[in-house]
Amino acid sequence: MNIQEQLKALTDFYVSMDEEEYIKICSDVMSVNTDTLAQELGLQAIRYSHYNYLVVKAEYALNKEEAQLELISAQKRKEFKITQGKATAKDLDDLVNSSEEYQEQKGRYIESKRRHHIMKTIVKALEQKKDMLVQLSAQQRAETKIY
């Protein structure tokens, strides 16, 4: 798979979060052809940049979902205080947490958190690959000097 195909697959994966696609992307990202080590090193920065962009995008979505969750919580608390008056913190927590709107938003927040974590995991793998490529390149240069 060439770099454009890999980046397209990653963008598609970001939308679908398909588990089989994740495994395929990880295999493609982490595979190394030592015969084309210089090319691998050159493509590493492109891959890292694209993947890291998707981490930032996932983090932005996560922050938006979290803000919406907090807004719903604040609105539910305010509504209760206006209509019912005083309540304990526990009563307000129970009211908010049991609301259907809050539960739906909590589900979206958890999904965003999962997406963000998955994308961060891929970027960490790319960081490990960079270290491996640098080490392999150094070994290759050292072997060339010997002969």
N, C-alpha and C positions, 0 to 999 in steps of 0.2 A: 504494500500500500504506500503510495507516495505521500508527500507532506500535505498536499491539498486535500487528498482523500481522507487522511487522518484528521485534519482540522475540521472538515465537513462532518465526518463521523462523530467527532467530539461535540460539535454544536448540536447535531441531531440527538446525541446521547443526553446532552444537558436538558433537552426538552422532554425526552421519553423516560430517562433514568431506568432503562431496561437492564436487568441484571446480566443477561447474556452479552449485551453490547458492552457493558462495563468490563467484563472479563476479556473480551476481544480487544478493547482499547488498551487495557493494561498490558496485554501481551504484545501488542504492536508498539506501545510506548517503550516498554522495557527491553525489547529485543535489540540486540547489537550485532552488527555485521563487522567483524574486525578487519575485513578486507577493505571496507570503505570508512574507516575510522575518522578520517579528516572530514568527510561529508557528514557523518553522524554528529561530530562536534559542531559543525556549521549549522545544522538543523536544530540542535538542542535549544539554542536561544529563541528561535522562532516558536518551537513547541512550548517552551516554558512561558513565553509571553502570552500566547493564546490561551493556554490553560489557566494561567494566573488571572487573565482578564475574566474568565468564567468564574473563578473563585470570587473576584470582586463583585461580579454581577450577582452571584448567589448570596454573598454577604449583604448586598444592598436589598435584595428581596427579603432576606431574613430580617433585617432591621425594619423594613416596612411592615412585615407581618407582626413583629413584636410590638411596634408602635400601635398598630390597629388593635391588638390584643389588650394593650394597656388602656386604649381609648374606650373600648367596650367595657372594660372593668370599671373605669371611672364613671362612665355613663350609668351603668347599672347601680352603682353605689349612690350616685346622686339621685337617681329616680327613686330609689328606696327611701332615702332620707327625706325627700320632698313629700312622698305619699305616706310613709309610715312613721317618720320621726326618728327617734333614737334607736340604735341597734349596736350590738357588740361587734367587734372586729370579726369574730368567728361567724356571726350571723351574716355579715356582709360578704365574707369570703364564700360561705355556703351558697348564698344567693347568686353571686357572680359565677361561681364554678358550675352551678347547676343549670345556668341559662343555656338554652339551645344555641343562641347566637355566639356566646363565648366558646362553647364546645366546638362549634364549626370553625371558628377562628383559631382555636388552639390546634385543631387538626392541620390547618394550613400552615401555622407556625412550625409545627413539628415536621411537616414535609419540607419546608424551606430549610430547616436546620439539618435535615438529612441530606438534602442536595448540597448544601454548603460543606458539610463534612466530607461527602464523597469527593467533591472537587478538590478540597484541601488534600485529601489522601493521594489523589493523582499527582498533584503538584509536589508533594513530598517524595513520591516515587521518582519524579523527574529530577529532583535535587540529588537523589541517590544515584540516578543514572549519570548525571553530570560528573559526580565524583568518580564513578566507575570509568567513564570515558577518559577523564583526565589521567587516571591511573594506568589504563590500558595504553593510552598514547605515550605516556612516559616509559612504560615497559617496551613498547615497540621501538621507540627512539634508542633506548639503551641496547636493545638487541641489534639494531642496525649498526651501532658503533662498534659492537663486538666483532661483527663480520666485516 
